[in-house]
Amino acid sequence: MKSREAMIRLRRFEVEEKRRKVADIELMISDFNHMAVDLDRQIAVEQERAGVTDVNHYAYPTFAKAAVQRRNNLVASVADLEAKLAAARGQFDEAMEELKKIELLEERDAERIKLDQARAAELQEIATAFHRVAS
């Protein structure tokens, strides 16, 4: 029984780690999306200030070009993180299922022990009653 309790603690720890990983990835995606939106605003302001919106124009601001590249990198990173998030959620779901299975086994064993104890007590009562009748 103690080994199963240790297994349950280990599985709970694994589930919590996977939950944290999912939360961390979600937070990173959110942060990257916010940064991309901020870069979009900065690009628009710079384009308006320069009066040039064509990236290929010779007078297009270099700051805007760099911001566009950073924004594109962030968007690509978000796409990669979303794939990792899907995998992390799958791992979390699997870990939860494993934990539930082990907890159900533990509950079933605990129920079996209670039934065995109740039967033993019942048999003890029968034996005591039999000894009284026999005496």
Secondary structure, 3 states (H helix, E strand, C coil): CHHHHHHHHHHHHHHHHHHHHHHHHHHHHHHHHHHHHHHHHHHHHHHHHHCCCCCCCCCCCHHHHHHHHHHHHHHHHHHHHHHHHHHHHHHHHHHHHHHHHHHHHHHHHHHHHHHHHHHHHHHHHHHHHHHHHHC
